[in-house]
Amino acid sequence: MGGAGPSGCGPDLSRIGIAVAGRSVGANLFGAVVTYVYLQFLAPDAFGRAGPETNLWLSVVVLSAYMATTLGIGEVVLSRVFSAQWLVEARDPTAAERRRALVAPRRLTAFTATAWYGAAVLFGALNAAVGNPGVVVAHVVVGILLGGLVTTTITYLLAERQYRPVMVLALGGEPLGGKAGAIRRRLLLAWSVGSAVPLVALGVTPFEHRGHGFVSLSVSIATLAAIGLLSGYLFTATTAAAVSEPLSGVRRALDAVRRGDLSAGVAVDDPGEIGLLQADLNRMVAGLRERRRLQELFGRHVGEEVARRALAEEAVLGGRHREVSVLVVDLIGSTALAATRPPDEIVRLLNRLFGCVVEAVTAEGGWVNKFEGDGALCIFGAPEELPDHARAALRAARTLRRMLGQARRTETALDAGIGVAAGTVVAGNVGAVDRYEYTVIGDPVNEAARLSELAKSSPSRLLASATVVGAAGDEGGYWQAETETVLRGRAQATLVMAPAPDGPGLVDQPPATAGTIETV
């Protein structure tokens, strides 16, 4: 028998072989006990009319020779049946090697059955040859066949269970065809040997013991009952374990999935219905992992709120009127930077800028709608309603200004204008039927964009409309009037507000690098 593969990750075949051999010997001993009990208590003629003592010694000699022969052949069969060169070489099995691995328990069972049925033929013929009556020959044959049936059943159930680590690797996560009725066959096999055979023998016992007296009949019935109880328990327990253990693994994996652990899975160690269930569970968990990954990627692209809404509702073009606050950030000098710096440095600079934007905006309950080139559009109040959206937007703007001021200590080019406005917009899906995006459309967006342009030339780098400051409650105390101007593209003048000089928004701000505000 081979050992584990060179990687040391595969099952130890030598240990599996020893375990299978040990259980096979135990099964044969149990079958021998069943045969002896049958012949001793249920078919007393088999011993009572055994003939001369020389016949008994002849049976012992033949039995010893037969056992030695079958043990020698069994060792060869066992080593060949349970060999797996692909495991020793730490590689995937070929189709033929996979099939051999999956039928190994059945081949061992077939050899065991052949050995017992051969013994039935041999000792039946031997008893007939020495002149024993036909009833004795029949009892000997039936007793050996009964022991063989018990032995082969136990051998198959135990070998299949012991060989499961190899089956896991041989199946490779997929049952080959998923044979229907495997569980039914196991249960019927356990019933036939554990219940049907003892009950049939119990039913015919009174006819077999006519003339042997009440005591003999009672002993026979009690013996059959004991055999039925013991064998029934052993077969039922073994079969139940073969079904319940993999199902318990499936249940534990489902509990883990229910708790949100999508790393759960089970080893496919059965070629039948249980293997199909195990494989389906693994496919389901893999699908959930893929779904979660898509959700995370989708959420990173469009925002978690939009992703949740898109998954929960039917997406249609158009939108609804919403009262929101809009924050626009625009990098200063991006054109000059693109002309003087390599593209990878520009990308690194933008990633650092947008990292600050996301942190500041999400901390106040806002949503980064999109990154556009060297700028960002952020919304407070859509897609999820935010009652104090004006206050949240202004707080996020002051926080962002402080973060960018700190970042400029190591990256002087990280300078941006920030504009904040508020009002009514239409929030919804814009685009075509097969390609659209969730965004907001309305005058506050344009106003915030114009204010961010104006803020590039402001010492504070942050400007807001009087409308949004007036709706911000106590947050308005951190702001003061800066100027009144007509923004580009607008007909009416806008009262522009900036952070108050003694407000917390000016902490860690570097000196202004631009001139005074100009009407745009």
N, C-alpha and C positions, 0 to 999 in steps of 0.2 A: 504494500500500500504506500502511496506517495504521501508526503507531508504537505505543509502549506507552501504556497508559491514563494518565490524569492523576495517578493515585496513584503511578505509577512502579514499581509492584510487578509488573505483568504483563510477559509476554515482549515483546521488541521485534519487531513484525511486519515492519518494514522489513528488519531483518537476516535474519529467517527467510525472507522473500520473496527476498532477494538470494542467500541460501545455496541455497534450493530451485532458483532459476533457474540458478545456476552448476552445480549438480549435474545439472540437466536437460540443460544444454548439453553437459556432459561425457558423459552417457549417450548423447546423440544422436551425438556424435563417435565414441564407441566403436562404436555400431551402424553408423555409416557405414564405419568401418574393417572391420568384419565383412563388410558387403555388398561392399566393394571386394575384400577377400581372396577371398571366395567367387567373385566374377565373374572375378577375375584368375587364380586358381590352380585352382579347382574347376570352373569353367564357361568355359574359354578361348574357346569359340565366341562368347561374348557380346561379346568384344572383337575376336576374330579375324575375325568376319564382320560387323563393325559397319557396313559399307557405306561410301559416300562420306564424305569429310571433312566435307562440309556437314551430314551427319546428326549427326556428333559435336558440331559447334558448335551445332546445334539443341538437342541434349540438354543442353549446358552452359547455354544461354540459358534453356531451360525449367526446368532445375534451379535456376538462380539466382532466377528469378521465383518459383518455388514456395517456395523457402526464405525469400525476403523476405516472401511472403504469410503463410506459416505462423508466422514469427517475429513479425510484427505482430499476427496473431490471438492467438498464444500469450501475448504481453504482456498483452493485454486479458483473456484467459482466466485467466492467472496472477493478475492483480490482483483479479479478481472471486472466483475460487475461494478464494484465501487472505486475503480481506478478513474482518475481524471487528470490526464496529462496536461490539459489546458490550465488546470489550477496550479500544477507544479511549475509550469512555464509562465504563470502570471499573465495569461492572455485570454481573449474572448474565445468561447468555444465555437467550433464549427457547427453547422446544422446537425450533422450526424452525432457529434459529441454531445450536443444539447439533448438530443433524443435519448441517447444512451443514459445520460444522467437522470432524466426524468423517469425512465422505466426501470431504474436500478432496483427500487424496492419490490417491484412486481417480478423481476427476474429472480431475485433471492427467494421470493415467495413461491415461484414456480418450481425452483430447485427443491425447496423444502417439501412441497406437495409431492413432487416426483419421488423423493426419497421415501416418504411415508407410504405412498401408494405402491411403490415397489416392494416395501416391506410387507404390505398386506398380501400382495400376490405371492411373494416368496414364502411367507410363513403359512399361508393358506395351503400352498402346494406341499410344503413340508409336512403339515399335519395330515393332509390326505395321503401322502406317501407312506407315512408310518402307520396307517390304518385307522386313524381316528374317525369316528362317525361324522356324517355330513353336518349335523347340527353343531358339533364342536368346531369343525372347519369354518362354518358360517359365523359362529360367535367370534372366533379369532380374527377373521377378516373384518367383521363389523367393528370390533373393538379397536383394531389398528386404524381403520378408516376414520372412526370417531376421534381418536387421538390426533390423527393427521389433520383433520378439519380444524380442530381447536388450535393446533400448533401453527398451521399456515395462516389462520386468521390473526392470531397474536403477532406472528412474525411480520406480516404485512403492515399492521397498524403501527407497531413499534419501529420498524425500519423506516417507514415513511416519515414518521415524526423525527427520528434521529437524523435523517438525511436532509432535513429542511435547509440548513445553512448552504448546502451545495445547490439545492433547488433554487434558492434565491438568486444565486449568481447565474445558474443555467437559464432561468427564465428571463433574466435581464429586465425585470419590471413589467413584463407582459406575459400572461398565460398563453400557451400555444393552442389557440382554438377554443380554450375555455370549455372543456368537455361538460356537457349538460348531464345532470343526474349523478354527479360524483358524490354529493352528500347523501342522496337517497341510497346509493349502492353501499356506502359505508354503514348507514343505519340498518339497512336490511341484512347486511353481512353480520353485524353485531347481533341483531335479533335472531338470525337463523342459528348461530352458534351458541349464543348466550341463553336463548329461551326455547326456540323451536326444537332443537335436537334433544335437550333434556326432557322437554314435555312429551315428545314423541316416544322417547325411551321409557318415560314414566307410564305412558298410556299402554304400552305393550308388555310391561313387566308382569302384570297378573297372568297373562297368557303364557309367558315364559316360565313362570314358577308354579304351574299346576303340579301338585303332588309334592312340593318341597316344604309345605307347612307355612303356618302363619308367621313364625319368627323370621324365616328366610325372606318372605315377601316384605315384611316390615323393614328389615335391614336394607333390602334392595331399594325400596321406595325412599327411605331416609337418605340413603347414599345418593340417589338421583337428585333429590331435593337439594342436598348440600352442593353437589356439582353444579346444579342449575343456579343456585344463589351465588356461588363463588365465581363461576365463569360469566354469569350475567353481569355481575358487578364489574369484573375486570374488563370485559368487552365494552360495556356501556361507558365506564369511566375513561377508557382509552379513546373511544370514538368521540365522546363529549369533549375531551381535551383537544383532540384534533380539530374540532370545529370551534370551540369556545376561545381557545388561545388566540388564533388569528383574528377572530371577531372582537376580542377584547382590545387587540392592537388597533383595529379600525375605530372602535369606540373612543379610545384614548386620543387618537388623532383627530377625530371629530370634535371632541371636547377642547382640544388645543386650538382648532380652527375657530370654534365658537368664541374662544377668548381672544381671538385676533392673531394667533400665532400661525402664520402661513408658511412656516418652515417645517410644519408637521408632515409626516408621510409614513408609509408602512412598507415593509419589504414584501414583495410578491413571492410567496413560497408555496403556492398551490396552483396546479394547472387547471383546476375546475372552477366551480361557481365562486368559491371563496377567493381564488386568484383574480377572477373577473371583478369582484367587489373591491379587492385591494387595488387593482390597477385603475378602476374607475375613481376611487377615492384620490389616488395620486394625480390623476388627470384633472379632477375637480379642483384640488388644491393648486395645481400648476396654473389652471385657468384663473383662479382667484388671485394668485400672485401676479399674473400678467395683467389682470384687470386693475389691481392696486397700482402696479407700475404705470399703466396708462393713465390712471387717475392722477398719480403724482406728477407725471410729465405734463399732462393736460393742465393740472393746477398751476404748475410752474410757468406754463406758457400764457395762460389767461387769468390766473388767480384762482385761489381755492373757492371763493364764493361763487364765481362764474361757473367753475367746473361742477360744483354741487348742484347749482341751479340747472345746468345743461343736462345733467344726468337724471335729475328728478322731474323735469318738466319737458314737454314737447317743444322743441325749438321751432319758432316761427319768426319770419322777418317782421320788423317793426318794434315798437316799444311803448313805454308809458311815461307820462310826465312825472318827474321827480324833482323835489327840492334838494339840491346838493351844493357842496362846496368843491371847488376845483383847485388843485395845486399843480403848477407847471414848473419844471426845472429845465434850464437850458445852459449847457456848458459854454463858458466864455472863451473866445479865441480858438474854437475848434478847427476852423479853416486853416489858420496859421499852424496849428499843431499838426494837422494832417500833412502839411507841406514840409514840415521840418523834422518829423519823427517817423520812425518805422511803424508799419501798421500794427505789429504786435504790441508795441508800447501804447498805441492809442487804445487798443482793445483792453489792455491792463488798466489804463486810466479810467476808461468808461466803466469797466466792471467795478472798480473801487467806488466811483461816483454812484452807480446804481445800487451797489450794496448799501451805501448810506441812505439812499432814498427808500429802499424797501424796509430797512430797519426802522427808520423814523416814521414812515407812513403806517405800517402795519401795527406799530406799537400804539397808535391812536385809533385803530379801528378802520383805517382807510384802505383803499384798494388801488394798486398800481395797474392802471388800465393798459398802458403800453409804453415801451421804450421806442422812441423814434429818433434814430441816428444818435445825436449827442444830447437828447433831451428825454424827459419822461412826463407822462400825463397821469395824474393821480386823482382819484375821486373819493369823496367822503359823502355817504348817503346812498350809494348804489353800488352793486345790485342789492345789498342789504340796507334797510333803512337805518339811519343813525340820527336820533333826535337832536343831538348837539353837534351836528356836522361842522358848523362854522367854528366852534371852539376847538374841536379836534383838529381841523385843518390848520388853524393858526398855530396851535401848539406844535404840531408836526413840522410846520415850516420853520419855527424858531429852533426846534431841536435839530433839524437838518442843517440850518445855517451854522449852528454851533459845531456839529460834527464835521462839516466841511472846513470850518475854520481850523479845527484841530488837525485835520488831515493835511492841510496846506503847509504845516510845519515840515513835513517830509516830502510833499509833492506840491510845489508852488503852482503848477498848472491846474490843480484841482479847484477851479473857481467857477461858480455858476450863479446865474440870476434866477431868483425864485419869485413867482407871482401867484397870488391867491385871490379868488373871486367866488361869488356865490349867486345862486338864482335858480330858475327853472330850466330843466333840460329834458330831452327825450332820451331815456335809457332803454336800450334794447339791441336786437340783432340787426346789423347793417351789412349789406352785401348782396349776394345772389343765393338762389335756392341751394346750390351745391357748395357754396363757399361763402361764409359770413363770419363776422366777429361781433362780440358784445362790446358796445362802447356807448358814449354819451355825446349827444349833439345839442348845441345851443349856445346862446350868447356868452354865458359864464366861461365856457371853454376858450372862446376867442379873447375874452377880457383877461383871463389869467395868462394866456400866451403873450398878449401885449404887455402886461405888467412884468412878466419875466424878462422880456426884451428891455423894458425900461430899467429894471433892477440891475442890469449889467453895468449901467453907468451910474448907479447909486452907491454911495458909500456903505449903505447897510446891506446891499446885495439881496434885499428882501422887501417886496412891496405887496400891499393888499388893497382891495377896494374898501371904501367906507361901508359899503353894504355888508360885506362879510364880517368886518370888525363890529358893526352895530348889532349883528345877530349872535355874537360870540359871548355875551354875558360878561362875567368878570374877567375873561380873557382880554376884553377890550381895554382894560387898564394898562396893558403892556404895550399899547400902540398909541401913536400920535399922528396928527395930520402932517403930511409931507408937502404935498402940492395938489393943485387941481389942474388937470390937463385933458385934452381931447386925444384919446388913444387912436392909433392908426386904424382906419376902417370904421370908426364909430362917429355918430353925429353929435352926441352929447358929451359934455365934460365929465370926467371921473375924478372924484376926490380920492387921492392916493394916500394911503397910510403906511407908516414904517414903524419898526420897533422903537419904543422910547429909549433915549440914551441910557437911562439908568435901569432899564429892564434886564431881566436875566438872560434875554436873548443875545445880549452883547458880550457875554462872557467868552473869553478866549478868541475874540475876533481880531484879526490882524488889521493893520492900517489899510484904508481904502486905497485902491490903485487906479481908480477911474475918476473922471471929473464929475460935474454936477448933472442933475437931471435935465434932460432935454425933452421937449414935446415931440412925440413920435407921430 
